[in-house]
Amino acid sequence: MRTAILIHGRPDKEEYYDPKYPSPSNSHWLPWLTKQLMVNNIFTVAPEIPQPWQPRYDIWKKELERFDITPETILVGHSCGGGFIVRWLSENKDKRVDKVVLVAPWLNPENNPVSDTADFFNFQIDENLAERTKGVTIFNSDNDMETIQKSVKILRDKIKGNNYKEFQNCGHFCFNDLKTDEFPELLDEILKK
């Protein structure tokens, strides 16, 4: 049975604790995508990572590995979640998965002192990780932040055989950028044969 795991990004601490904002796993397009995949017979989860504003790799890894990850598991990561997926796949060379989609992936390429992210992104990218998948696709917007543009360039240069899709004026692919919680291009990419 095909499954999907959606990994959210790193919100600001203030946003995380603001009751007006949904939890990270219920933000932006994640709930919509979860429902769309489920009606396409792909069981989907979007785990809630504890204290995501201060990413610790051991915690994110534990939350991901709660699930059975098989060659029929699709992995989708947004921002820091995309960078996390790249690290996890790079360090777990025995794992094979279905498709991998990295939406505005972030690797903290400038080593900005954002909480504990220096350790979070202290790893070597496996340039052959796409060989253990049914495809690695990178979604990028031409007007996203410079740190995302640098991260995307690193990933495009290092991961052999990646599929790159550039969008116009979609920012960081958040609700405020897209003006909708729907993301049909992402759904189409996942469902594409």
N, CA, C and O atoms as a DFTB+ gen file, in Angstrom:
772 C
 N C O
     1  1       0.833      -1.183       0.000
     2  2       0.000       0.000       0.000
     3  2       0.877       1.245       0.000
     4  3       1.807       1.360       0.798
     5  1       0.574       2.175      -0.900
     6  2       1.318       3.432      -0.922
     7  2       0.936       4.288       0.269
     8  3      -0.229       4.371       0.659
     9  1       1.955       4.924       0.837
    10  2       1.755       5.842       1.950
    11  2       2.516       7.120       1.657
    12  3       3.356       7.160       0.758
    13  1       2.220       8.162       2.417
    14  2       2.950       9.418       2.283
    15  2       3.167      10.012       3.663
    16  3       2.309       9.924       4.542
    17  1       4.328      10.615       3.832
    18  2       4.656      11.329       5.064
    19  2       5.020      12.750       4.657
    20  3       5.925      12.965       3.850
    21  1       4.301      13.720       5.228
    22  2       4.524      15.136       4.935
    23  2       5.218      15.769       6.139
    24  3       4.705      15.715       7.257
    25  1       6.378      16.364       5.906
    26  2       7.159      16.964       6.990
    27  2       7.113      18.486       6.859
    28  3       7.576      19.059       5.872
    29  1       6.541      19.121       7.880
    30  2       6.419      20.586       7.873
    31  2       7.772      21.252       8.091
    32  3       8.775      20.588       8.354
    33  1       7.777      22.570       7.977
    34  2       8.997      23.347       8.161
    35  2       9.178      23.829       9.591
    36  3       8.543      23.335      10.522
    37  1      10.063      24.808       9.738
    38  2      10.419      25.380      11.035
    39  2       9.731      26.731      11.201
    40  3      10.160      27.718      10.603
    41  1       8.665      26.787      12.009
    42  2       8.016      28.077      12.231
    43  2       8.815      28.907      13.233
    44  3       9.676      28.386      13.942
    45  1       8.521      30.192      13.281
    46  2       9.069      31.025      14.346
    47  2       8.421      30.621      15.663
    48  3       7.275      30.173      15.685
    49  1       9.146      30.777      16.744
    50  2       8.612      30.409      18.060
    51  2       7.340      31.196      18.366
    52  3       6.386      30.649      18.919
    53  1       7.328      32.481      18.004
    54  2       6.154      33.320      18.271
    55  2       4.942      32.811      17.498
    56  3       3.834      32.779      18.033
    57  1       5.143      32.419      16.259
    58  2       4.047      31.880      15.457
    59  2       3.546      30.568      16.052
    60  3       2.340      30.330      16.115
    61  1       4.460      29.733      16.480
    62  2       4.095      28.435      17.052
    63  2       3.174      28.605      18.266
    64  3       2.201      27.867      18.420
    65  1       3.484      29.573      19.117
    66  2       2.707      29.765      20.340
    67  2       1.522      30.716      20.175
    68  3       0.749      30.901      21.115
    69  1       1.368      31.308      19.024
    70  2       0.244      32.213      18.778
    71  2      -1.010      31.386      18.476
    72  3      -1.033      30.657      17.484
    73  1      -2.051      31.482      19.307
    74  2      -3.248      30.662      19.090
    75  2      -3.993      30.976      17.793
    76  3      -4.871      30.213      17.391
    77  1      -3.663      32.067      17.144
    78  2      -4.329      32.394      15.874
    79  2      -3.810      31.549      14.714
    80  3      -4.474      31.436      13.683
    81  1      -2.621      30.952      14.875
    82  2      -2.025      30.147      13.810
    83  2      -2.313      28.668      14.037
    84  3      -2.349      28.209      15.179
    85  1      -2.520      27.922      12.955
    86  2      -2.676      26.471      13.130
    87  2      -1.319      25.840      13.474
    88  3      -0.267      26.455      13.301
    89  1      -1.377      24.617      13.957
    90  2      -0.126      23.904      14.224
    91  2       0.616      23.711      12.904
    92  3      -0.013      23.705      11.845
    93  1       1.945      23.551      12.943
    94  2       2.702      23.430      11.691
    95  2       2.201      22.323      10.755
    96  3       2.208      22.499       9.537
    97  1       1.770      21.194      11.308
    98  2       1.305      20.107      10.446
    99  2      -0.077      20.382       9.854
   100  3      -0.543      19.654       8.978
   101  1      -0.723      21.438      10.339
   102  2      -2.034      21.838       9.830
   103  2      -1.986      23.187       9.135
   104  3      -3.015      23.843       8.976
   105  1      -0.807      23.601       8.723
   106  2      -0.625      24.901       8.079
   107  2      -0.553      24.776       6.565
   108  3      -0.305      23.710       6.002
   109  1      -0.779      25.909       5.949
   110  2      -0.581      26.068       4.513
   111  2      -1.361      25.011       3.732
   112  3      -2.579      24.926       3.884
   113  1      -0.709      24.219       2.914
   114  2      -1.353      23.242       2.036
   115  2      -1.305      21.818       2.587
   116  3      -1.812      20.901       1.940
   117  1      -0.716      21.610       3.752
   118  2      -0.567      20.246       4.268
   119  2      -1.906      19.530       4.507
   120  3      -2.035      18.376       4.099
   121  1      -2.913      20.157       5.149
   122  2      -4.188      19.442       5.330
   123  2      -4.872      19.130       4.000
   124  3      -5.420      18.042       3.821
   125  1      -4.840      20.076       3.077
   126  2      -5.451      19.856       1.767
   127  2      -4.768      18.700       1.050
   128  3      -5.441      17.824       0.509
   129  1      -3.444      18.689       1.040
   130  2      -2.706      17.628       0.361
   131  2      -2.964      16.276       1.029
   132  3      -3.111      15.263       0.346
   133  1      -3.019      16.261       2.356
   134  2      -3.319      15.009       3.064
   135  2      -4.634      14.426       2.569
   136  3      -4.709      13.243       2.234
   137  1      -5.662      15.251       2.525
   138  2      -6.983      14.771       2.085
   139  2      -6.948      14.308       0.626
   140  3      -7.506      13.260       0.302
   141  1      -6.303      15.072      -0.252
   142  2      -6.250      14.711      -1.667
   143  2      -5.537      13.382      -1.884
   144  3      -5.962      12.577      -2.713
   145  1      -4.459      13.151      -1.148
   146  2      -3.742      11.881      -1.285
   147  2      -4.567      10.729      -0.736
   148  3      -4.565       9.635      -1.301
   149  1      -5.266      10.970       0.353
   150  2      -6.084       9.901       0.931
   151  2      -7.221       9.490      -0.006
   152  3      -7.538       8.305      -0.106
   153  1      -7.841      10.462      -0.698
   154  2      -8.907      10.088      -1.633
   155  2      -8.342       9.415      -2.880
   156  3      -9.092       8.872      -3.692
   157  1      -7.029       9.452      -3.031
   158  2      -6.349       8.722      -4.097
   159  2      -5.714       7.440      -3.557
   160  3      -4.783       6.894      -4.149
   161  1      -6.239       6.972      -2.417
   162  2      -5.807       5.710      -1.799
   163  2      -4.340       5.690      -1.383
   164  3      -3.684       4.650      -1.432
   165  1      -3.837       6.843      -0.977
   166  2      -2.489       6.941      -0.424
   167  2      -2.649       7.379       1.028
   168  3      -2.944       8.541       1.306
   169  1      -2.451       6.436       1.955
   170  2      -2.575       6.777       3.368
   171  2      -1.500       7.804       3.707
   172  3      -0.318       7.585       3.439
   173  1      -1.915       8.928       4.300
   174  2      -1.012      10.062       4.493
   175  2      -1.034      10.545       5.932
   176  3      -2.091      10.640       6.556
   177  1       0.153      10.848       6.449
   178  2       0.288      11.453       7.768
   179  2       1.182      12.682       7.671
   180  3       2.078      12.759       6.831
   181  1       0.918      13.633       8.548
   182  2       1.764      14.823       8.673
   183  2       2.093      14.948      10.157
   184  3       1.368      15.614      10.896
   185  1       3.182      14.314      10.603
   186  2       3.493      14.333      12.033
   187  2       3.790      15.738      12.537
   188  3       4.312      16.584      11.812
   189  1       3.450      15.956      13.778
   190  2       3.742      17.225      14.445
   191  2       5.075      17.064      15.162
   192  3       5.195      16.256      16.083
   193  1       6.070      17.828      14.746
   194  2       7.402      17.731      15.347
   195  2       7.449      18.612      16.607
   196  3       7.103      19.791      16.534
   197  1       7.865      18.073      17.749
   198  2       7.948      18.887      18.963
   199  2       8.970      20.018      18.817
   200  3      10.034      19.841      18.225
   201  1       8.628      21.158      19.359
   202  2       9.482      22.354      19.361
   203  2      10.169      22.572      18.005
   204  3      11.396      22.645      17.941
   205  1       9.399      22.673      16.942
   206  2       9.993      22.766      15.605
   207  2      10.759      24.060      15.339
   208  3      11.563      24.121      14.408
   209  1      10.520      25.088      16.140
   210  2      11.257      26.341      15.953
   211  2      12.724      26.170      16.325
   212  3      13.555      26.998      15.951
   213  1      13.050      25.125      17.044
   214  2      14.415      24.851      17.489
   215  2      14.763      23.428      17.053
   216  3      14.818      22.527      17.890
   217  1      14.998      23.211      15.760
   218  2      15.143      21.852      15.243
   219  2      16.331      21.090      15.825
   220  3      17.467      21.566      15.844
   221  1      16.018      19.900      16.293
   222  2      17.052      18.962      16.732
   223  2      16.870      17.708      15.896
   224  3      15.791      17.115      15.864
   225  1      17.933      17.318      15.227
   226  2      17.834      16.198      14.297
   227  2      17.357      14.922      14.971
   228  3      16.543      14.198      14.398
   229  1      17.838      14.628      16.169
   230  2      17.428      13.388      16.826
   231  2      15.915      13.344      17.071
   232  3      15.303      12.280      16.984
   233  1      15.320      14.484      17.373
   234  2      13.869      14.531      17.600
   235  2      13.119      14.362      16.286
   236  3      12.161      13.591      16.218
   237  1      13.542      15.075      15.235
   238  2      12.860      14.955      13.949
   239  2      12.978      13.528      13.417
   240  3      12.020      12.985      12.866
   241  1      14.151      12.926      13.585
   242  2      14.378      11.546      13.128
   243  2      13.449      10.580      13.871
   244  3      12.846       9.697      13.261
   245  1      13.343      10.751      15.168
   246  2      12.468       9.891      15.974
   247  2      11.020       9.990      15.502
   248  3      10.327       8.979      15.393
   249  1      10.567      11.210      15.223
   250  2       9.177      11.398      14.786
   251  2       8.936      10.759      13.414
   252  3       7.886      10.154      13.197
   253  1       9.880      10.882      12.499
   254  2       9.734      10.252      11.184
   255  2       9.741       8.734      11.300
   256  3       8.929       8.051      10.675
   257  1      10.649       8.219      12.091
   258  2      10.827       6.770      12.165
   259  2       9.759       6.062      12.990
   260  3       9.820       4.846      13.172
   261  1       8.782       6.814      13.490
   262  2       7.618       6.180      14.119
   263  2       6.804       5.418      13.079
   264  3       6.021       4.528      13.409
   265  1       7.007       5.785      11.819
   266  2       6.222       5.219      10.728
   267  2       7.041       4.189       9.962
   268  3       8.270       4.253       9.918
   269  1       6.341       3.251       9.367
   270  2       6.977       2.233       8.545
   271  2       7.337       2.872       7.195
   272  3       6.451       3.243       6.425
   273  1       8.604       2.995       6.923
   274  2       9.068       3.635       5.688
   275  2       9.532       2.537       4.747
   276  3      10.497       1.824       5.023
   277  1       8.820       2.415       3.623
   278  2       9.036       1.320       2.676
   279  2       9.267       1.889       1.276
   280  3       9.205       3.103       1.087
   281  1       9.533       1.026       0.296
   282  2       9.654       1.496      -1.087
   283  2       8.353       2.084      -1.647
   284  3       8.344       2.627      -2.752
   285  1       7.256       1.975      -0.888
   286  2       5.989       2.565      -1.316
   287  2       5.642       3.833      -0.537
   288  3       4.510       4.313      -0.599
   289  1       6.623       4.378       0.198
   290  2       6.405       5.579       0.995
   291  2       6.888       6.815       0.241
   292  3       8.046       6.893      -0.168
   293  1       5.988       7.774       0.065
   294  2       6.295       9.068      -0.548
   295  2       6.708      10.011       0.574
   296  3       6.054      10.062       1.616
   297  1       7.782      10.754       0.368
   298  2       8.223      11.740       1.355
   299  2       8.116      13.131       0.751
   300  3       8.633      13.391      -0.335
   301  1       7.436      14.025       1.471
   302  2       7.295      15.420       1.042
   303  2       7.755      16.293       2.191
   304  3       7.283      16.142       3.318
   305  1       8.674      17.207       1.915
   306  2       9.163      18.101       2.952
   307  2       9.106      19.542       2.508
   308  3       9.476      19.872       1.381
   309  1       8.635      20.406       3.404
   310  2       8.579      21.843       3.124
   311  2       9.655      22.556       3.922
   312  3       9.741      22.389       5.139
   313  1      10.470      23.343       3.253
   314  2      11.478      24.185       3.876
   315  2      12.454      23.357       4.719
   316  3      13.172      22.519       4.173
   317  1      12.492      23.573       6.018
   318  2      13.385      22.795       6.890
   319  2      13.049      21.307       6.817
   320  3      13.930      20.458       6.949
   321  1      11.768      20.998       6.606
   322  2      11.354      19.602       6.445
   323  2      11.978      18.959       5.221
   324  3      12.285      17.767       5.230
   325  1      12.167      19.747       4.164
   326  2      12.845      19.241       2.967
   327  2      14.310      18.966       3.232
   328  3      14.834      17.929       2.824
   329  1      14.980      19.893       3.915
   330  2      16.378      19.670       4.280
   331  2      16.532      18.462       5.181
   332  3      17.486      17.695       5.045
   333  1      15.587      18.289       6.109
   334  2      15.608      17.127       6.995
   335  2      15.517      15.830       6.193
   336  3      16.271      14.892       6.451
   337  1      14.606      15.767       5.225
   338  2      14.452      14.551       4.422
   339  2      15.746      14.227       3.682
   340  3      16.135      13.062       3.592
   341  1      16.411      15.250       3.155
   342  2      17.675      15.013       2.449
   343  2      18.703      14.420       3.415
   344  3      19.415      13.479       3.066
   345  1      18.777      14.969       4.620
   346  2      19.735      14.408       5.590
   347  2      19.358      12.973       5.939
   348  3      20.219      12.093       5.947
   349  1      18.088      12.727       6.226
   350  2      17.670      11.395       6.640
   351  2      17.975      10.364       5.555
   352  3      18.488       9.284       5.847
   353  1      17.660      10.697       4.307
   354  2      17.954       9.775       3.206
   355  2      19.467       9.615       3.001
   356  3      19.942       8.526       2.678
   357  1      20.212      10.701       3.190
   358  2      21.670      10.642       3.026
   359  2      22.313       9.749       4.073
   360  3      23.328       9.106       3.804
   361  1      21.732       9.705       5.257
   362  2      22.305       8.921       6.352
   363  2      21.695       7.526       6.479
   364  3      22.158       6.721       7.287
   365  1      20.676       7.237       5.700
   366  2      20.019       5.931       5.743
   367  2      20.057       5.306       4.355
   368  3      19.028       5.138       3.700
   369  1      21.257       4.970       3.929
   370  2      21.469       4.481       2.562
   371  2      20.836       3.121       2.291
   372  3      20.758       2.688       1.141
   373  1      20.384       2.447       3.345
   374  2      19.714       1.158       3.163
   375  2      18.227       1.335       2.856
   376  3      17.549       0.358       2.537
   377  1      17.710       2.552       2.944
   378  2      16.284       2.808       2.739
   379  2      15.978       3.140       1.288
   380  3      16.676       3.924       0.644
   381  1      14.915       2.519       0.794
   382  2      14.360       2.838      -0.518
   383  2      12.969       3.394      -0.281
   384  3      12.215       2.877       0.544
   385  1      12.635       4.449      -1.008
   386  2      11.314       5.061      -0.881
   387  2      10.740       5.317      -2.263
   388  3      11.426       5.175      -3.275
   389  1       9.483       5.693      -2.288
   390  2       8.804       6.060      -3.519
   391  2       9.322       7.456      -3.916
   392  3      10.527       7.699      -3.856
   393  1       8.467       8.330      -4.301
   394  2       8.873       9.680      -4.701
   395  2       9.266      10.521      -3.494
   396  3       8.818      10.296      -2.370
   397  1      10.128      11.505      -3.776
   398  2      10.519      12.499      -2.786
   399  2      10.291      13.860      -3.434
   400  3      10.774      14.122      -4.536
   401  1       9.544      14.728      -2.735
   402  2       9.325      16.084      -3.234
   403  2       9.778      17.056      -2.151
   404  3       9.306      17.010      -1.015
   405  1      10.690      17.925      -2.521
   406  2      11.251      18.925      -1.624
   407  2      10.689      20.282      -2.044
   408  3      11.024      20.785      -3.117
   409  1       9.846      20.872      -1.216
   410  2       9.199      22.142      -1.523
   411  2       9.947      23.261      -0.807
   412  3       9.943      23.329       0.422
   413  1      10.586      24.137      -1.576
   414  2      11.381      25.231      -1.017
   415  2      12.320      24.717       0.068
   416  3      12.312      25.237       1.184
   417  1      13.133      23.700      -0.240
   418  2      13.980      23.088       0.793
   419  2      15.026      24.053       1.340
   420  3      15.586      24.873       0.613
   421  1      15.271      23.930       2.640
   422  2      16.224      24.800       3.333
   423  2      17.292      23.961       4.008
   424  3      16.997      22.946       4.639
   425  1      18.543      24.400       3.866
   426  2      19.691      23.717       4.465
   427  2      20.523      24.630       5.367
   428  3      21.590      24.231       5.833
   429  1      20.044      25.847       5.615
   430  2      20.811      26.843       6.363
   431  2      22.219      26.982       5.779
   432  3      23.204      26.813       6.499
   433  1      22.324      27.291       4.481
   434  2      23.632      27.313       3.820
   435  2      24.591      28.361       4.349
   436  3      25.801      28.246       4.158
   437  1      24.067      29.381       5.011
   438  2      24.934      30.437       5.534
   439  2      25.301      30.204       6.998
   440  3      25.948      31.039       7.630
   441  1      24.870      29.034       7.535
   442  2      25.110      28.705       8.946
   443  2      24.685      29.828       9.884
   444  3      25.388      30.162      10.838
   445  1      23.509      30.410       9.589
   446  2      22.972      31.433      10.486
   447  2      22.703      30.803      11.844
   448  3      22.247      29.662      11.917
   449  1      22.977      31.520      12.903
   450  2      22.779      30.957      14.244
   451  2      21.305      30.922      14.635
   452  3      20.880      31.605      15.567
   453  1      20.531      30.113      13.907
   454  2      19.106      29.959      14.203
   455  2      18.972      28.761      15.127
   456  3      18.928      27.621      14.664
   457  1      18.906      29.003      16.405
   458  2      18.819      27.960      17.427
   459  2      19.864      26.872      17.176
   460  3      21.057      27.163      17.089
   461  1      19.418      25.621      17.061
   462  2      20.356      24.506      16.949
   463  2      20.568      24.019      15.512
   464  3      21.007      22.886      15.315
   465  1      20.274      24.832      14.522
   466  2      20.320      24.308      13.155
   467  2      21.724      24.025      12.652
   468  3      21.876      23.330      11.647
   469  1      22.749      24.533      13.306
   470  2      24.107      24.227      12.848
   471  2      24.331      22.719      12.885
   472  3      24.868      22.149      11.934
   473  1      23.928      22.072      13.969
   474  2      24.047      20.620      14.074
   475  2      23.025      19.923      13.182
   476  3      23.312      18.870      12.612
   477  1      21.848      20.500      13.061
   478  2      20.763      19.908      12.284
   479  2      21.190      19.655      10.840
   480  3      20.815      18.648      10.240
   481  1      21.967      20.565      10.297
   482  2      22.393      20.442       8.900
   483  2      23.857      20.069       8.747
   484  3      24.452      20.317       7.698
   485  1      24.441      19.479       9.769
   486  2      25.829      19.034       9.720
   487  2      25.875      17.603       9.171
   488  3      25.917      16.637       9.932
   489  1      25.867      17.485       7.838
   490  2      25.876      16.176       7.191
   491  2      26.362      16.331       5.756
   492  3      26.420      17.439       5.222
   493  1      26.709      15.211       5.146
   494  2      27.117      15.186       3.749
   495  2      25.946      14.680       2.912
   496  3      25.379      13.627       3.204
   497  1      25.588      15.421       1.885
   498  2      24.501      15.012       0.994
   499  2      24.956      13.807       0.179
   500  3      26.024      13.826      -0.433
   501  1      24.140      12.766       0.177
   502  2      24.408      11.593      -0.656
   503  2      24.018      11.953      -2.086
   504  3      22.834      12.075      -2.401
   505  1      25.001      12.120      -2.934
   506  2      24.720      12.538      -4.312
   507  2      23.925      11.499      -5.090
   508  3      23.332      11.819      -6.119
   509  1      23.907      10.272      -4.615
   510  2      23.187       9.197      -5.303
   511  2      21.856       8.841      -4.648
   512  3      21.277       7.801      -4.963
   513  1      21.366       9.672      -3.755
   514  2      20.152       9.303      -3.034
   515  2      18.949       9.137      -3.952
   516  3      18.043       8.372      -3.622
   517  1      18.903       9.821      -5.088
   518  2      17.769       9.683      -6.014
   519  2      17.672       8.268      -6.578
   520  3      16.591       7.832      -6.974
   521  1      18.793       7.550      -6.617
   522  2      18.784       6.176      -7.126
   523  2      17.962       5.246      -6.248
   524  3      17.541       4.180      -6.698
   525  1      17.727       5.639      -4.993
   526  2      16.961       4.812      -4.067
   527  2      15.507       5.267      -3.978
   528  3      14.791       4.909      -3.043
   529  1      15.079       6.059      -4.960
   530  2      13.720       6.600      -4.989
   531  2      13.141       6.414      -6.391
   532  3      13.823       5.955      -7.308
   533  1      11.878       6.779      -6.530
   534  2      11.262       6.830      -7.858
   535  2      11.342       8.249      -8.408
   536  3      10.621       8.604      -9.341
   537  1      12.216       9.049      -7.831
   538  2      12.431      10.407      -8.307
   539  2      12.471      11.411      -7.177
   540  3      11.685      11.339      -6.232
   541  1      13.402      12.353      -7.285
   542  2      13.510      13.465      -6.343
   543  2      13.186      14.734      -7.118
   544  3      13.876      15.083      -8.076
   545  1      12.133      15.417      -6.696
   546  2      11.715      16.653      -7.355
   547  2      11.885      17.813      -6.388
   548  3      11.519      17.720      -5.216
   549  1      12.441      18.902      -6.891
   550  2      12.652      20.114      -6.104
   551  2      11.721      21.193      -6.651
   552  3      11.791      21.531      -7.832
   553  1      10.844      21.738      -5.793
   554  2       9.984      22.865      -6.142
   555  2      10.641      24.126      -5.609
   556  3      11.020      24.189      -4.439
   557  1      10.776      25.136      -6.470
   558  2      11.389      26.393      -6.080
   559  2      10.630      27.536      -6.727
   560  3      10.144      27.415      -7.851
   561  1      10.531      28.637      -6.018
   562  2       9.915      29.841      -6.577
   563  2      10.989      30.882      -6.830
   564  3      11.918      31.045      -6.038
   565  1      10.849      31.579      -7.938
   566  2      11.853      32.581      -8.317
   567  2      11.964      33.727      -7.314
   568  3      12.975      34.429      -7.296
   569  1      10.943      33.928      -6.481
   570  2      10.994      35.046      -5.534
   571  2      11.051      34.588      -4.068
   572  3      10.666      35.331      -3.166
   573  1      11.530      33.373      -3.844
   574  2      11.719      32.915      -2.468
   575  2      12.971      33.581      -1.893
   576  3      13.711      34.244      -2.619
   577  1      13.204      33.407      -0.608
   578  2      14.335      34.017       0.087
   579  2      15.674      33.553      -0.489
   580  3      15.771      32.466      -1.058
   581  1      16.683      34.374      -0.338
   582  2      18.017      34.060      -0.851
   583  2      18.578      32.776      -0.241
   584  3      19.245      32.003      -0.929
   585  1      18.312      32.545       1.041
   586  2      18.821      31.343       1.692
   587  2      18.188      30.076       1.093
   588  3      18.823      29.022       1.056
   589  1      16.946      30.183       0.628
   590  2      16.305      29.053      -0.059
   591  2      16.930      28.875      -1.437
   592  3      17.188      27.749      -1.860
   593  1      17.174      29.974      -2.135
   594  2      17.801      29.878      -3.460
   595  2      19.170      29.198      -3.361
   596  3      19.526      28.377      -4.206
   597  1      19.928      29.546      -2.324
   598  2      21.246      28.920      -2.131
   599  2      21.104      27.440      -1.806
   600  3      21.870      26.616      -2.305
   601  1      20.121      27.099      -0.968
   602  2      19.882      25.696      -0.619
   603  2      19.497      24.891      -1.853
   604  3      19.997      23.786      -2.064
   605  1      18.607      25.448      -2.662
   606  2      18.158      24.762      -3.878
   607  2      19.334      24.544      -4.825
   608  3      19.459      23.476      -5.424
   609  1      20.190      25.544      -4.962
   610  2      21.361      25.391      -5.842
   611  2      22.258      24.254      -5.353
   612  3      22.732      23.447      -6.152
   613  1      22.489      24.194      -4.048
   614  2      23.307      23.114      -3.483
   615  2      22.699      21.759      -3.827
   616  3      23.397      20.854      -4.283
   617  1      21.398      21.630      -3.605
   618  2      20.730      20.350      -3.854
   619  2      20.737      19.987      -5.332
   620  3      20.955      18.828      -5.687
   621  1      20.500      20.972      -6.196
   622  2      20.510      20.698      -7.636
   623  2      21.892      20.276      -8.107
   624  3      22.027      19.410      -8.971
   625  1      22.923      20.900      -7.527
   626  2      24.297      20.563      -7.917
   627  2      24.744      19.215      -7.363
   628  3      25.524      18.513      -8.007
   629  1      24.260      18.843      -6.176
   630  2      24.777      17.638      -5.512
   631  2      23.973      16.376      -5.778
   632  3      24.557      15.299      -5.902
   633  1      22.655      16.473      -5.867
   634  2      21.834      15.268      -6.029
   635  2      21.704      14.948      -7.510
   636  3      21.040      15.662      -8.261
   637  1      22.344      13.873      -7.911
   638  2      22.304      13.473      -9.314
   639  2      20.894      13.042      -9.703
   640  3      20.207      12.357      -8.946
   641  1      20.478      13.456     -10.899
   642  2      19.204      13.015     -11.443
   643  2      17.978      13.646     -10.812
   644  3      16.883      13.092     -10.915
   645  1      18.132      14.791     -10.160
   646  2      16.959      15.439      -9.572
   647  2      16.112      16.091     -10.662
   648  3      16.607      16.409     -11.743
   649  1      14.853      16.281     -10.366
   650  2      13.904      16.923     -11.264
   651  2      13.580      18.287     -10.660
   652  3      13.080      18.364      -9.537
   653  1      13.857      19.357     -11.391
   654  2      13.687      20.714     -10.863
   655  2      12.478      21.380     -11.494
   656  3      12.302      21.344     -12.712
   657  1      11.639      21.991     -10.653
   658  2      10.472      22.721     -11.146
   659  2      10.487      24.113     -10.535
   660  3      10.437      24.281      -9.317
   661  1      10.559      25.115     -11.420
   662  2      10.570      26.494     -10.943
   663  2       9.212      27.135     -11.155
   664  3       8.583      26.965     -12.199
   665  1       8.773      27.872     -10.152
   666  2       7.493      28.572     -10.176
   667  2       7.754      30.072     -10.137
   668  3       8.814      30.522      -9.701
   669  1       6.782      30.827     -10.594
   670  2       6.892      32.284     -10.615
   671  2       6.032      32.875      -9.500
   672  3       4.850      32.552      -9.374
   673  1       6.638      33.743      -8.696
   674  2       5.918      34.533      -7.687
   675  2       5.122      33.693      -6.679
   676  3       4.016      34.076      -6.298
   677  1       5.661      32.579      -6.255
   678  2       4.997      31.738      -5.247
   679  2       5.667      31.850      -3.883
   680  3       5.295      31.134      -2.954
   681  1       6.655      32.743      -3.749
   682  2       7.305      32.958      -2.464
   683  2       7.836      31.665      -1.873
   684  3       8.541      30.903      -2.535
   685  1       7.487      31.432      -0.616
   686  2       7.953      30.245       0.111
   687  2       6.887      29.143       0.114
   688  3       6.949      28.216       0.921
   689  1       5.921      29.251      -0.785
   690  2       4.831      28.286      -0.916
   691  2       4.013      28.193       0.376
   692  3       3.529      27.119       0.734
   693  1       3.863      29.322       1.068
   694  2       3.028      29.390       2.260
   695  2       1.665      29.955       1.870
   696  3       1.496      30.475       0.767
   697  1       0.706      29.853       2.764
   698  2      -0.637      30.352       2.480
   699  2      -0.608      31.815       2.048
   700  3      -1.271      32.189       1.080
   701  1       0.160      32.649       2.763
   702  2       0.217      34.078       2.431
   703  2       0.801      34.336       1.046
   704  3       0.471      35.337       0.411
   705  1       1.658      33.447       0.577
   706  2       2.252      33.591      -0.759
   707  2       1.300      33.077      -1.834
   708  3       1.108      33.725      -2.863
   709  1       0.707      31.912      -1.591
   710  2      -0.143      31.269      -2.592
   711  2      -1.566      31.812      -2.591
   712  3      -2.274      31.699      -3.592
   713  1      -1.993      32.406      -1.465
   714  2      -3.359      32.918      -1.288
   715  2      -4.404      31.814      -1.341
   716  3      -5.577      32.078      -1.603
   717  1      -3.987      30.593      -1.095
   718  2      -4.872      29.441      -1.068
   719  2      -4.200      28.333      -0.276
   720  3      -2.979      28.324      -0.118
   721  1      -4.998      27.405       0.217
   722  2      -4.422      26.247       0.899
   723  2      -4.323      25.055      -0.046
   724  3      -3.930      23.965       0.368
   725  1      -4.674      25.256      -1.303
   726  2      -4.566      24.191      -2.295
   727  2      -3.238      24.305      -3.041
   728  3      -2.720      25.402      -3.249
   729  1      -2.701      23.155      -3.438
   730  2      -1.420      23.128      -4.142
   731  2      -1.504      22.026      -5.197
   732  3      -0.852      20.989      -5.068
   733  1      -2.314      22.252      -6.252
   734  2      -2.552      21.199      -7.245
   735  2      -1.296      20.750      -7.990
   736  3      -1.209      19.591      -8.396
   737  1      -0.331      21.633      -8.177
   738  2       0.902      21.244      -8.870
   739  2       1.676      20.189      -8.069
   740  3       2.279      19.279      -8.639
   741  1       1.648      20.328      -6.752
   742  2       2.315      19.352      -5.895
   743  2       1.566      18.015      -5.940
   744  3       2.186      16.957      -6.039
   745  1       0.257      18.068      -5.867
   746  2      -0.537      16.841      -5.974
   747  2      -0.277      16.143      -7.306
   748  3      -0.087      14.928      -7.347
   749  1      -0.270      16.914      -8.395
   750  2      -0.028      16.330      -9.721
   751  2       1.334      15.656      -9.786
   752  3       1.465      14.576     -10.362
   753  1       2.353      16.287      -9.196
   754  2       3.702      15.712      -9.207
   755  2       3.732      14.385      -8.457
   756  3       4.368      13.428      -8.899
   757  1       3.055      14.335      -7.343
   758  2       3.044      13.103      -6.541
   759  2       2.296      11.993      -7.272
   760  3       2.733      10.842      -7.256
   761  1       1.174      12.323      -7.913
   762  2       0.346      11.311      -8.551
   763  2       0.827      10.905      -9.941
   764  3       0.400       9.883     -10.480
   765  1       1.717      11.712     -10.516
   766  2       2.210      11.443     -11.870
   767  2       2.875      10.078     -11.922
   768  3       3.669       9.729     -11.048
   769  1       2.551       9.316     -12.943
   770  2       3.147       7.979     -13.121
   771  2       4.536       8.077     -13.713
   772  3       5.187       7.055     -13.931
